[in-house]
Amino acid sequence: TAAWKVGLVSVLAASFSLIFLYIITLLLTKNKMIAIITSLYMAFFSLFWLYAEIAEVFSLTILFILLLFLFSILFYKTKKTLYLYVVSFFAGLSLSHHEIILAIFPSVAILVFSANWRIIKSPLLIAKCLGLFLLGLLPYLYIPIAASLHPLVNWDQAYTLQNFIHLVTRGDYGWQPTSGTISISFKFLAVLSYFEKMFIELTPAGSFLILLGMFQTLRKKQFALFSALFLGFFLTGPFYVWYGFVPLLSGFVMGVIERFYLISSAFLFVFFGFGLELFSTLLSSIIPTDNKKRRGIYKQIIIVIFLILPIALFNINFSKIDLHAVWVGDNLGTDILQPLPKNSVLAIEGDTAFFNTEYMQIARNVRRDITLTNVISLNDHKNIMQDIAKTTGGKDVPTDIKFLIALESFSKSRPVFATTQFQFRDNLYPHINWIPYGILFKIADKQEMQLTEPQFISLQENLFKQMHLPASFSKTAMAFHNLTISDIPAVYAQGYVNIGDYLLSHYGDVSLAKIYYLRSIDTYPFLASAYTGMGYINLSENDCKAAENQFLQSKQIDPTKKAPYMALYLTYANCLRDPQKAQGIANSFSKIFSESILTAIRLGVK
């Protein structure tokens, strides 16, 4: 498959990374067996191994980090200008790959200037290094050239100077830290989670050797090397987690964040080699012998025993890393596309649904008749933009409004589907009627709005019969292996919630809605909206305590959503008659969302 072929790039980058880690460790410890064990230890580290087979940027990022450190260390040790030139070139080349490399530059600078700070007095040398750095940036020229050929996926349309700058400066993502309103305690917990994850994945024994390696580096008075390695680890690990804090509210978010845990681990593996060197020296010194050669043999035997660490990691991680039979992403894309009528328009929100669906359509040739879009890719569709221009009379309106205008316009001649019930922000435009359609929504015509409840249920059940439905989450949790795809069952679970919500709002059928909410929880027990729906059913049955528990569960799963707080407030105020708890929820809501909960409830009712 296309995914397999692109993933092969990660395989090659990871393989070369192991070679360069071997060379670095051998250069620093002068022991081949330590270098071999260190490389194997990184090879079977779960995050490194996982991203060695996934079509992502991180294996190549690790390769560039190790390349930069190898030649920086060579310059540090030999002071040969040739190595400085190589560092300059790879600094530019690595920066053309991923901007997190900027966090490595201070470490490189420490090694370079510790070796020879007088290079700043040589304008000619600086000019040559700068020229080589700019030469390394030349791959950026590929972007406008490729974009001008209008490929199927054309990120930011970067063939104009403005769009090119927007792309390479991360205009879609930004550089700012998370909002100052985020509690420091949340950031602290995120950093704590980082160290906990690393400790578990590296194993207690490996973590101990890494700490011992830090001590050994200082003990050998290699202060510049220690500073460079520790600063690289700190900036790409704990500092990055703190600065770019994201609430860890789902497996998917945790999967996104843990990719960056991988980057900081590269520095820890170098410390691991030093730790193994010191520990084997200490153990061999305990063995009574006056023969220096025999003591050296004992030391090597002790080092070989530590092969058990990478072997243990192999045994622990193989089942998690083996993705050869995992087709859940392909199935999701297929399940979204296949049930749709011919020539439909499909609007998708969210990376998980969009990228898997786009991959199946473009790379696997599934349902090429469907027009696939989202708010971000709106400009890719010239016919859509022309339709918007006609509707708005050429007026400049916000992108999300353009998006909805396009969907509404298409619905007059073609079936329009979406993963979300998109609506206009104000009353200048008409309300759009959506009806659940399996795991999607459809812009409904008058006839569909008048479906009887049996007709509606029959439609949904027939759609779900066509899908690759995951079994209950308890049975399939381990089948997905890694966090970035662990929330795919949530897409199916949300489909059940949508049906339950519609049964309540359109037909007033509490008992049947309850069945669909319970299906959702069985499929994916971490979906806040399912518990919110169950809570409203409990309220309708006058079971106040059960409603409280459901809303609390919903709030715990996703504390960033307003609905559980509002529902809890109403439960405490009107059902449980507990004004103290109601006021507590109101205060929490005001603190988190900076608005009155009563105002939010009134707006919600309106």
DOPATI-259271 format. One line per field, with one value per residue (C-alpha): residue number from 1; residue in one letter; x, y, z. Coordinates in Angstrom, 2 decimals, decimal comma. Example, Ala and Ser with C-alpha at 12.3 -4.5 7.8 and 13.67 -1.06 7.14 Angstrom:
num	c(1; 2)
residu	c(A; S)
xx	c(12,30; 13,67)
yy	c(-4,50; -1,06)
zz	c(7,80; 7,14)
end
This chain:
num	c(1; 2; 3; 4; 5; 6; 7; 8; 9; 10; 11; 12; 13; 14; 15; 16; 17; 18; 19; 20; 21; 22; 23; 24; 25; 26; 27; 28; 29; 30; 31; 32; 33; 34; 35; 36; 37; 38; 39; 40; 41; 42; 43; 44; 45; 46; 47; 48; 49; 50; 51; 52; 53; 54; 55; 56; 57; 58; 59; 60; 61; 62; 63; 64; 65; 66; 67; 68; 69; 70; 71; 72; 73; 74; 75; 76; 77; 78; 79; 80; 81; 82; 83; 84; 85; 86; 87; 88; 89; 90; 91; 92; 93; 94; 95; 96; 97; 98; 99; 100; 101; 102; 103; 104; 105; 106; 107; 108; 109; 110; 111; 112; 113; 114; 115; 116; 117; 118; 119; 120; 121; 122; 123; 124; 125; 126; 127; 128; 129; 130; 131; 132; 133; 134; 135; 136; 137; 138; 139; 140; 141; 142; 143; 144; 145; 146; 147; 148; 149; 150; 151; 152; 153; 154; 155; 156; 157; 158; 159; 160; 161; 162; 163; 164; 165; 166; 167; 168; 169; 170; 171; 172; 173; 174; 175; 176; 177; 178; 179; 180; 181; 182; 183; 184; 185; 186; 187; 188; 189; 190; 191; 192; 193; 194; 195; 196; 197; 198; 199; 200; 201; 202; 203; 204; 205; 206; 207; 208; 209; 210; 211; 212; 213; 214; 215; 216; 217; 218; 219; 220; 221; 222; 223; 224; 225; 226; 227; 228; 229; 230; 231; 232; 233; 234; 235; 236; 237; 238; 239; 240; 241; 242; 243; 244; 245; 246; 247; 248; 249; 250; 251; 252; 253; 254; 255; 256; 257; 258; 259; 260; 261; 262; 263; 264; 265; 266; 267; 268; 269; 270; 271; 272; 273; 274; 275; 276; 277; 278; 279; 280; 281; 282; 283; 284; 285; 286; 287; 288; 289; 290; 291; 292; 293; 294; 295; 296; 297; 298; 299; 300; 301; 302; 303; 304; 305; 306; 307; 308; 309; 310; 311; 312; 313; 314; 315; 316; 317; 318; 319; 320; 321; 322; 323; 324; 325; 326; 327; 328; 329; 330; 331; 332; 333; 334; 335; 336; 337; 338; 339; 340; 341; 342; 343; 344; 345; 346; 347; 348; 349; 350; 351; 352; 353; 354; 355; 356; 357; 358; 359; 360; 361; 362; 363; 364; 365; 366; 367; 368; 369; 370; 371; 372; 373; 374; 375; 376; 377; 378; 379; 380; 381; 382; 383; 384; 385; 386; 387; 388; 389; 390; 391; 392; 393; 394; 395; 396; 397; 398; 399; 400; 401; 402; 403; 404; 405; 406; 407; 408; 409; 410; 411; 412; 413; 414; 415; 416; 417; 418; 419; 420; 421; 422; 423; 424; 425; 426; 427; 428; 429; 430; 431; 432; 433; 434; 435; 436; 437; 438; 439; 440; 441; 442; 443; 444; 445; 446; 447; 448; 449; 450; 451; 452; 453; 454; 455; 456; 457; 458; 459; 460; 461; 462; 463; 464; 465; 466; 467; 468; 469; 470; 471; 472; 473; 474; 475; 476; 477; 478; 479; 480; 481; 482; 483; 484; 485; 486; 487; 488; 489; 490; 491; 492; 493; 494; 495; 496; 497; 498; 499; 500; 501; 502; 503; 504; 505; 506; 507; 508; 509; 510; 511; 512; 513; 514; 515; 516; 517; 518; 519; 520; 521; 522; 523; 524; 525; 526; 527; 528; 529; 530; 531; 532; 533; 534; 535; 536; 537; 538; 539; 540; 541; 542; 543; 544; 545; 546; 547; 548; 549; 550; 551; 552; 553; 554; 555; 556; 557; 558; 559; 560; 561; 562; 563; 564; 565; 566; 567; 568; 569; 570; 571; 572; 573; 574; 575; 576; 577; 578; 579; 580; 581; 582; 583; 584; 585; 586; 587; 588; 589; 590; 591; 592; 593; 594; 595; 596; 597; 598; 599; 600; 601; 602; 603; 604; 605; 606)
residu	c(T; A; A; W; K; V; G; L; V; S; V; L; A; A; S; F; S; L; I; F; L; Y; I; I; T; L; L; L; T; K; N; K; M; I; A; I; I; T; S; L; Y; M; A; F; F; S; L; F; W; L; Y; A; E; I; A; E; V; F; S; L; T; I; L; F; I; L; L; L; F; L; F; S; I; L; F; Y; K; T; K; K; T; L; Y; L; Y; V; V; S; F; F; A; G; L; S; L; S; H; H; E; I; I; L; A; I; F; P; S; V; A; I; L; V; F; S; A; N; W; R; I; I; K; S; P; L; L; I; A; K; C; L; G; L; F; L; L; G; L; L; P; Y; L; Y; I; P; I; A; A; S; L; H; P; L; V; N; W; D; Q; A; Y; T; L; Q; N; F; I; H; L; V; T; R; G; D; Y; G; W; Q; P; T; S; G; T; I; S; I; S; F; K; F; L; A; V; L; S; Y; F; E; K; M; F; I; E; L; T; P; A; G; S; F; L; I; L; L; G; M; F; Q; T; L; R; K; K; Q; F; A; L; F; S; A; L; F; L; G; F; F; L; T; G; P; F; Y; V; W; Y; G; F; V; P; L; L; S; G; F; V; M; G; V; I; E; R; F; Y; L; I; S; S; A; F; L; F; V; F; F; G; F; G; L; E; L; F; S; T; L; L; S; S; I; I; P; T; D; N; K; K; R; R; G; I; Y; K; Q; I; I; I; V; I; F; L; I; L; P; I; A; L; F; N; I; N; F; S; K; I; D; L; H; A; V; W; V; G; D; N; L; G; T; D; I; L; Q; P; L; P; K; N; S; V; L; A; I; E; G; D; T; A; F; F; N; T; E; Y; M; Q; I; A; R; N; V; R; R; D; I; T; L; T; N; V; I; S; L; N; D; H; K; N; I; M; Q; D; I; A; K; T; T; G; G; K; D; V; P; T; D; I; K; F; L; I; A; L; E; S; F; S; K; S; R; P; V; F; A; T; T; Q; F; Q; F; R; D; N; L; Y; P; H; I; N; W; I; P; Y; G; I; L; F; K; I; A; D; K; Q; E; M; Q; L; T; E; P; Q; F; I; S; L; Q; E; N; L; F; K; Q; M; H; L; P; A; S; F; S; K; T; A; M; A; F; H; N; L; T; I; S; D; I; P; A; V; Y; A; Q; G; Y; V; N; I; G; D; Y; L; L; S; H; Y; G; D; V; S; L; A; K; I; Y; Y; L; R; S; I; D; T; Y; P; F; L; A; S; A; Y; T; G; M; G; Y; I; N; L; S; E; N; D; C; K; A; A; E; N; Q; F; L; Q; S; K; Q; I; D; P; T; K; K; A; P; Y; M; A; L; Y; L; T; Y; A; N; C; L; R; D; P; Q; K; A; Q; G; I; A; N; S; F; S; K; I; F; S; E; S; I; L; T; A; I; R; L; G; V; K)
xx	c(0,00; 0,98; 1,19; 3,64; 5,85; 5,97; 6,54; 9,67; 11,26; 10,87; 12,40; 15,52; 15,87; 15,52; 18,06; 20,65; 19,85; 20,90; 24,17; 24,94; 24,06; 26,46; 29,22; 28,57; 28,57; 31,71; 33,43; 32,60; 33,00; 35,57; 33,63; 31,98; 29,72; 28,38; 27,73; 25,89; 23,71; 22,93; 21,82; 19,67; 18,20; 17,04; 15,92; 13,39; 12,33; 8,59; 8,28; 11,37; 10,27; 6,70; 7,72; 10,29; 7,37; 4,89; 4,76; 5,76; 8,57; 10,05; 12,47; 14,15; 14,18; 16,06; 18,49; 19,27; 19,69; 22,20; 24,01; 24,37; 25,63; 28,06; 29,83; 29,59; 31,32; 33,93; 34,63; 34,66; 37,26; 39,44; 38,80; 39,00; 37,27; 35,89; 33,55; 32,34; 31,44; 29,51; 27,63; 26,72; 25,33; 23,30; 21,98; 20,37; 19,25; 17,66; 15,88; 14,31; 12,80; 11,34; 11,55; 11,97; 15,60; 15,92; 15,82; 18,99; 21,02; 21,98; 23,46; 25,40; 26,64; 27,91; 30,05; 31,27; 32,27; 33,70; 36,02; 37,08; 35,30; 37,74; 35,89; 33,72; 36,82; 37,08; 34,62; 35,69; 35,01; 31,64; 30,75; 31,59; 29,53; 26,61; 26,81; 26,74; 23,82; 21,86; 22,79; 21,16; 17,94; 17,60; 15,03; 12,54; 12,56; 10,76; 7,63; 6,66; 7,72; 5,53; 2,66; 2,63; 1,87; -1,42; -1,17; -4,26; -3,05; -1,67; -1,06; -1,50; -1,21; 2,43; 3,40; 2,99; 5,53; 2,91; 1,58; 5,11; 6,10; 2,85; 3,66; 7,32; 6,70; 3,93; 1,19; -1,51; -0,09; 1,79; 4,67; 2,90; 2,72; -0,62; -2,87; -1,82; -5,18; -4,02; -3,32; 0,34; -0,74; -2,05; 1,30; 3,09; 0,93; 1,73; 5,47; 4,97; 3,10; 6,06; 8,56; 6,21; 5,79; 9,55; 10,32; 7,88; 8,95; 12,69; 12,21; 13,45; 16,81; 17,34; 16,28; 18,78; 21,60; 20,66; 20,91; 24,17; 25,38; 24,68; 26,80; 29,54; 29,71; 30,24; 32,62; 34,81; 34,69; 33,08; 31,06; 30,48; 29,21; 26,96; 25,58; 24,91; 23,15; 21,16; 20,07; 18,94; 16,94; 15,47; 14,38; 12,78; 11,36; 10,19; 10,39; 8,50; 5,75; 5,44; 5,61; 3,33; 0,96; -2,08; -4,69; -4,34; -8,05; -7,90; -5,69; -5,34; -3,98; -1,60; -0,47; 0,26; 2,25; 4,24; 5,82; 7,76; 8,74; 10,62; 12,78; 14,07; 14,88; 17,74; 19,87; 19,02; 20,38; 23,81; 23,73; 22,69; 26,00; 27,95; 25,85; 26,54; 30,24; 30,34; 28,14; 30,17; 33,39; 32,06; 30,84; 34,06; 36,12; 34,37; 35,60; 38,88; 41,75; 45,08; 45,19; 44,29; 43,51; 41,23; 39,42; 38,80; 37,30; 35,02; 33,91; 33,02; 31,07; 29,10; 28,38; 27,17; 24,76; 23,06; 21,91; 18,95; 17,64; 17,06; 15,88; 13,32; 12,17; 11,78; 9,56; 7,51; 6,96; 6,66; 2,92; 2,32; 4,47; 3,26; 0,87; 0,79; -2,83; -4,16; -6,52; -8,69; -7,78; -8,55; -11,82; -12,82; -12,19; -14,11; -17,03; -17,31; -17,22; -18,95; -22,54; -22,86; -24,96; -23,15; -21,58; -22,17; -20,39; -18,67; -17,41; -15,15; -13,91; -10,98; -7,69; -8,55; -11,62; -10,34; -6,88; -8,00; -10,87; -8,70; -6,08; -8,65; -10,06; -6,77; -4,36; -6,77; -9,18; -12,31; -15,30; -13,49; -16,90; -17,36; -16,27; -14,29; -13,54; -13,11; -12,81; -9,02; -9,03; -11,90; -9,64; -8,59; -11,99; -12,33; -15,95; -16,88; -15,16; -16,98; -20,29; -19,51; -18,65; -22,06; -23,91; -22,10; -22,01; -18,22; -18,29; -15,47; -16,92; -15,20; -13,93; -16,33; -19,27; -18,03; -17,83; -21,46; -22,67; -21,01; -22,59; -26,06; -25,72; -24,58; -27,48; -29,92; -28,55; -26,42; -26,56; -24,40; -22,93; -20,70; -19,14; -20,53; -23,79; -22,27; -24,39; -24,12; -23,02; -25,79; -29,31; -28,21; -28,29; -30,90; -30,71; -29,48; -31,44; -29,20; -30,28; -28,01; -26,77; -24,81; -21,60; -22,27; -24,94; -26,90; -28,46; -32,08; -34,81; -38,48; -39,18; -36,30; -37,40; -40,78; -39,42; -41,33; -39,33; -39,32; -38,11; -35,36; -34,21; -34,28; -32,06; -29,50; -29,37; -28,89; -26,01; -24,27; -24,61; -22,36; -19,54; -16,51; -17,88; -15,39; -16,47; -16,88; -13,92; -12,85; -12,31; -10,57; -8,50; -5,26; -5,97; -5,20; -1,72; -0,91; -2,58; -2,91; -5,51; -6,98; -9,82; -11,05; -13,84; -14,97; -16,09; -18,50; -19,51; -20,33; -22,59; -24,63; -24,80; -26,04; -28,83; -29,74; -29,83; -32,09; -34,43; -34,82; -35,17; -37,24; -39,28; -39,11; -38,23; -36,34; -36,09; -34,68; -32,29; -30,96; -30,10; -27,97; -26,18; -25,31; -24,05; -21,83; -20,36; -19,77; -17,97; -15,85; -16,21; -14,38; -16,89; -18,25; -21,35; -22,63; -22,67; -24,28; -27,07; -27,52; -27,68; -30,56; -32,40; -31,90; -33,31; -36,36; -36,82; -36,41; -33,34; -31,37; -28,44; -27,85; -28,00; -25,43; -23,05; -23,42; -22,75; -19,78; -18,36; -18,85; -17,10; -14,23; -13,66; -13,67; -13,55; -13,30; -16,94; -19,66; -22,59; -21,73; -21,29; -24,62; -26,36; -24,83; -25,91; -29,51; -29,39; -28,20; -30,51; -33,75; -33,50; -31,31; -32,22; -28,64; -27,93; -24,42; -23,26; -25,06; -23,15; -19,90; -20,47; -21,44; -18,20; -16,11; -17,85; -17,25; -13,58; -12,94; -15,08; -15,10; -18,87; -21,95; -23,44; -26,96; -26,16; -24,79; -27,93; -30,22; -28,28; -28,36; -32,11; -32,56)
yy	c(0,00; 3,64; 3,84; 0,92; 2,54; 5,90; 4,15; 2,61; 6,08; 5,95; 2,46; 3,67; 6,81; 4,79; 2,22; 4,89; 6,51; 3,30; 3,29; 6,87; 6,21; 3,25; 5,50; 8,23; 5,74; 4,02; 7,41; 8,37; 5,04; 3,28; 0,02; -1,79; -3,96; -0,93; 0,75; -2,33; -2,66; 1,08; 0,93; -2,15; -0,47; 2,45; 0,13; -1,64; 1,43; 1,48; 5,02; 4,74; 1,36; 2,53; 5,61; 3,55; 1,99; 4,87; 7,49; 10,37; 12,91; 11,74; 8,99; 11,43; 14,05; 11,62; 10,90; 14,60; 15,11; 12,27; 13,48; 16,97; 15,59; 13,19; 15,88; 18,41; 15,89; 15,19; 18,92; 19,18; 16,43; 17,15; 20,87; 20,04; 22,70; 20,05; 18,82; 22,38; 22,66; 19,38; 20,59; 23,84; 22,00; 19,49; 22,28; 23,85; 20,53; 19,40; 22,74; 22,21; 19,05; 20,09; 23,32; 21,53; 21,22; 24,84; 23,46; 21,47; 24,45; 25,65; 22,20; 22,26; 25,76; 24,57; 21,85; 24,06; 27,07; 24,91; 23,44; 26,78; 30,02; 31,99; 31,00; 34,09; 36,15; 34,63; 36,35; 34,09; 30,93; 32,29; 33,18; 29,64; 28,10; 30,40; 29,49; 25,78; 26,37; 28,11; 25,31; 22,87; 24,91; 24,42; 21,56; 24,30; 25,22; 21,96; 23,30; 26,12; 24,00; 21,06; 23,33; 25,09; 21,71; 21,59; 18,10; 16,51; 17,50; 21,04; 22,30; 26,10; 26,52; 27,48; 28,52; 32,20; 33,96; 34,84; 31,30; 29,86; 32,01; 31,08; 27,39; 27,35; 29,62; 27,35; 29,89; 27,23; 26,20; 29,15; 29,38; 30,84; 28,96; 27,86; 30,49; 32,08; 31,06; 27,44; 26,47; 25,85; 22,66; 21,29; 22,01; 20,38; 17,27; 17,17; 17,24; 14,59; 12,48; 12,88; 11,56; 8,75; 7,67; 7,78; 5,87; 3,10; 2,82; 2,97; 0,48; 1,16; -0,48; 1,61; 4,79; 4,02; 3,60; 6,88; 8,73; 6,95; 8,05; 11,68; 11,29; 9,54; 12,38; 14,87; 12,52; 12,42; 16,26; 16,36; 19,41; 20,71; 17,31; 16,98; 20,49; 19,88; 16,55; 17,66; 20,95; 19,08; 16,68; 19,49; 21,73; 18,95; 17,10; 18,70; 22,30; 21,49; 19,70; 22,70; 25,40; 23,73; 22,30; 20,50; 18,96; 15,17; 14,52; 11,55; 8,75; 10,60; 13,76; 11,65; 9,91; 13,27; 14,50; 11,31; 11,71; 14,60; 12,46; 10,40; 13,38; 14,01; 10,31; 10,54; 12,37; 9,91; 6,99; 8,64; 8,96; 5,28; 4,29; 6,24; 4,66; 1,15; 2,00; 3,18; 0,39; -2,37; -0,77; -0,64; -4,25; -5,60; -3,72; -5,69; -9,01; -9,89; -10,16; -8,44; -9,36; -6,25; -8,27; -10,63; -7,67; -6,36; -9,72; -9,61; -6,13; -7,31; -10,27; -7,92; -5,65; -8,61; -9,56; -6,20; -7,46; -8,62; -5,02; -4,66; -8,28; -7,51; -4,40; -6,51; -9,01; -6,29; -4,11; -6,49; -7,06; -3,29; -2,45; -5,18; -3,25; -5,60; -6,66; -3,30; -1,87; 0,24; 3,49; 2,00; 0,63; 4,01; 5,78; 3,10; 3,21; 6,96; 6,87; 3,69; 4,26; 7,64; 8,17; 8,85; 12,32; 13,33; 16,20; 15,25; 17,81; 16,41; 18,02; 16,50; 14,93; 11,32; 11,16; 13,46; 12,02; 8,38; 9,16; 11,23; 8,46; 5,83; 8,04; 9,17; 6,31; 3,37; 4,72; 4,37; 6,47; 9,07; 10,42; 12,09; 15,70; 15,67; 18,92; 20,65; 24,29; 24,24; 22,76; 24,93; 26,92; 23,69; 23,48; 26,12; 25,20; 25,63; 29,03; 30,19; 29,12; 31,05; 34,18; 34,05; 33,57; 36,35; 38,77; 38,83; 40,10; 39,09; 36,88; 34,66; 31,29; 29,26; 31,23; 30,59; 26,91; 26,77; 28,79; 26,22; 23,28; 24,80; 25,66; 22,14; 20,60; 22,01; 19,70; 17,05; 15,05; 16,78; 14,96; 16,01; 14,67; 17,64; 19,62; 22,78; 25,91; 29,63; 31,83; 34,43; 34,95; 36,46; 32,99; 30,22; 27,36; 24,10; 20,94; 17,93; 14,34; 11,50; 9,22; 6,39; 7,96; 11,13; 13,80; 14,64; 17,95; 16,84; 17,75; 18,07; 14,40; 13,24; 15,57; 13,79; 10,24; 8,13; 6,73; 3,14; 4,50; 6,49; 3,49; 1,21; 3,67; 3,82; 0,07; -0,64; 1,86; 0,35; -3,15; -2,05; -0,91; -2,56; -1,97; -2,38; -4,80; -3,58; -1,48; -3,99; -6,58; -4,33; -1,94; -3,82; -4,45; -0,83; -0,96; 2,75; 5,86; 7,83; 5,37; 4,36; 6,87; 5,67; 3,69; 7,10; 8,01; 5,06; 5,74; 9,36; 8,06; 6,19; 9,35; 11,38; 8,89; 8,90; 12,71; 12,75; 10,16; 12,37; 15,71; 14,63; 11,67; 12,00; 8,29; 7,95; 4,15; 3,76; 6,70; 4,99; 1,87; 3,93; 5,79; 2,46; 1,15; 4,21; 3,62; -0,05; 0,86; 3,64; 4,39; 7,73; 9,80; 12,60; 13,22; 9,67; 10,19; 13,61; 11,97; 9,25; 11,95; 13,70; 10,38; 9,86; 13,33; 12,49; 9,40; 11,61; 9,60; 12,61; 10,71; 8,66; 11,87; 13,49; 10,53; 10,60; 14,35; 14,06; 11,29; 13,47; 16,43; 14,22; 12,89; 16,34; 19,30; 21,74; 21,23; 23,52; 21,08; 18,82; 21,85; 23,32; 19,97; 19,47; 22,94; 22,25; 18,82; 20,28; 23,30; 21,70; 17,95; 17,33; 20,72; 21,33; 25,07; 24,76; 22,27; 24,25; 27,37; 25,42; 24,31; 27,87; 29,20; 26,57; 27,34; 31,07; 30,53; 28,16; 29,76; 33,40; 33,75; 33,24; 29,77; 31,24; 33,29; 30,19; 28,22; 30,97; 31,14; 27,36; 27,27; 30,07)
zz	c(0,00; -0,28; 3,53; 3,58; 0,94; 2,69; 6,01; 4,50; 4,63; 8,42; 8,48; 6,65; 8,78; 12,00; 10,83; 10,09; 13,46; 15,18; 13,25; 14,26; 17,90; 17,78; 16,41; 19,02; 21,91; 20,63; 20,24; 23,84; 25,70; 23,47; 24,01; 21,09; 23,23; 25,11; 21,74; 20,45; 23,58; 23,57; 19,93; 20,56; 23,63; 21,50; 18,69; 20,91; 22,91; 22,20; 20,80; 18,59; 17,26; 16,64; 14,65; 12,77; 10,88; 10,66; 7,90; 10,16; 10,49; 13,78; 12,69; 10,33; 13,11; 15,39; 12,54; 12,09; 15,86; 16,07; 12,94; 14,39; 17,68; 16,06; 14,04; 16,89; 19,18; 16,50; 16,24; 20,04; 20,28; 17,20; 16,46; 12,74; 10,63; 8,28; 11,01; 11,64; 7,96; 8,13; 11,25; 9,46; 6,44; 8,47; 10,70; 7,63; 6,16; 9,44; 9,82; 6,40; 7,87; 11,25; 13,23; 16,57; 15,50; 16,67; 20,22; 19,45; 18,25; 21,79; 22,50; 19,25; 20,08; 23,49; 21,89; 19,05; 21,15; 23,93; 21,33; 19,82; 20,72; 18,59; 15,42; 16,02; 15,18; 11,69; 9,29; 6,42; 8,44; 9,58; 5,98; 4,80; 7,61; 6,83; 3,14; 3,97; 6,34; 3,57; 1,16; 3,61; 3,44; -0,33; -0,02; 0,88; -2,81; -3,49; -1,77; -4,18; -7,17; -6,10; -5,01; -8,39; -10,03; -8,02; -6,51; -4,96; -1,49; -1,65; 1,87; 2,12; -1,69; -1,02; -4,56; -3,67; -1,43; 1,19; 1,42; 1,39; 4,37; 6,11; 5,67; 6,73; 9,73; 11,05; 10,41; 10,94; 14,32; 15,77; 18,24; 21,25; 24,55; 25,90; 27,43; 30,68; 32,16; 32,29; 35,90; 36,71; 38,47; 35,14; 33,49; 36,39; 36,02; 32,29; 33,04; 35,72; 33,16; 30,79; 33,37; 34,35; 30,72; 30,08; 33,29; 32,36; 28,72; 29,47; 32,37; 35,92; 35,16; 32,03; 33,84; 36,61; 34,08; 32,39; 35,72; 36,41; 32,97; 33,80; 36,94; 34,94; 32,42; 35,23; 37,02; 33,89; 33,88; 30,44; 31,44; 27,91; 26,76; 29,81; 29,31; 25,60; 26,17; 29,20; 27,58; 24,46; 26,63; 28,74; 25,85; 23,78; 26,80; 30,07; 28,80; 25,59; 27,55; 29,89; 27,19; 24,68; 27,28; 25,87; 28,20; 27,94; 27,46; 25,09; 23,83; 20,54; 22,22; 24,32; 21,12; 19,49; 22,50; 23,01; 19,58; 21,06; 24,05; 21,48; 20,42; 23,95; 24,39; 21,86; 24,43; 27,18; 25,16; 25,01; 28,81; 28,94; 27,34; 29,96; 32,71; 31,45; 31,30; 34,94; 36,31; 34,64; 35,91; 39,48; 39,41; 37,89; 40,53; 43,27; 41,86; 43,64; 41,12; 40,56; 36,88; 34,85; 31,72; 33,65; 35,21; 31,70; 30,73; 33,79; 32,79; 29,28; 30,67; 32,91; 29,93; 27,84; 30,65; 30,08; 26,68; 28,75; 28,72; 24,95; 24,81; 27,53; 25,65; 22,51; 24,32; 26,03; 22,98; 20,03; 20,44; 20,70; 17,69; 15,33; 13,09; 10,11; 10,73; 11,95; 9,32; 11,59; 9,79; 6,37; 7,71; 9,11; 5,81; 3,95; 6,42; 5,97; 2,16; 1,04; 2,33; 0,58; -2,57; -5,82; -6,29; -2,68; -0,96; 2,30; 4,84; 7,54; 10,73; 12,66; 11,58; 12,42; 10,21; 7,46; 6,83; 6,92; 4,53; 2,20; 2,16; 1,20; -1,55; -3,10; -2,40; -2,36; -5,00; -2,86; -4,00; -6,08; -7,10; -3,72; -3,21; 0,04; 1,86; 5,19; 6,23; 5,82; 2,31; 1,02; -1,32; -3,05; -4,75; -7,49; -8,25; -4,59; -4,41; -7,58; -6,05; -2,87; -4,88; -6,58; -3,30; -1,42; -4,34; -4,08; -0,48; 1,82; 4,57; 7,18; 5,97; 8,13; 6,73; 3,18; 4,06; 5,20; 2,22; -0,03; 1,80; 1,72; -1,95; -2,83; -0,90; -3,48; -6,17; -4,43; -1,17; 1,46; 4,45; 7,34; 10,52; 12,49; 12,46; 11,05; 11,60; 10,87; 13,75; 13,36; 12,02; 8,69; 7,15; 7,41; 9,91; 8,33; 9,16; 9,83; 10,34; 11,60; 8,84; 10,47; 11,78; 9,74; 9,41; 6,25; 5,27; 5,34; 2,88; 3,87; 3,22; 5,44; 8,24; 8,16; 8,50; 10,98; 13,89; 12,48; 9,12; 10,86; 12,91; 9,86; 7,96; 10,81; 11,40; 7,68; 7,57; 10,60; 9,14; 6,25; 8,57; 10,14; 13,63; 16,48; 19,17; 22,73; 23,83; 26,50; 23,74; 21,25; 23,40; 22,81; 19,14; 18,25; 19,85; 19,80; 21,11; 17,89; 16,59; 19,94; 19,64; 16,24; 18,00; 19,31; 15,77; 15,74; 19,34; 18,48; 15,71; 18,32; 20,47; 17,50; 16,93; 20,63; 20,68; 17,61; 19,10; 22,16; 20,39; 17,36; 18,62; 22,40; 22,65; 25,95; 26,07; 22,56; 22,99; 26,11; 24,07; 21,66; 24,47; 26,08; 22,73; 22,54; 25,99; 25,22; 21,99; 23,52; 27,25; 27,10; 25,15; 27,34; 25,21; 25,80; 29,58; 29,13; 27,11; 29,74; 32,42; 30,67; 30,42; 34,16; 34,79; 32,67; 34,88; 37,98; 39,03; 40,30; 41,80; 38,65; 36,59; 38,87; 38,42; 34,62; 34,39; 36,75; 34,55; 31,47; 33,16; 34,29; 30,76; 29,16; 31,58; 28,64; 27,58; 29,00; 28,75; 31,75; 34,06; 32,95; 33,36; 36,82; 37,89; 36,85; 38,54; 41,85; 41,65; 40,46; 41,05; 44,12; 45,66; 46,80; 46,36; 47,85; 45,20; 42,50; 43,51; 43,53; 39,94; 38,97; 40,47; 38,67; 35,39; 35,78; 36,59; 33,66; 30,93; 32,13; 31,89; 34,05; 33,97; 34,01; 30,90; 29,18; 30,09; 28,78; 25,51; 25,25; 25,75; 23,23)
end
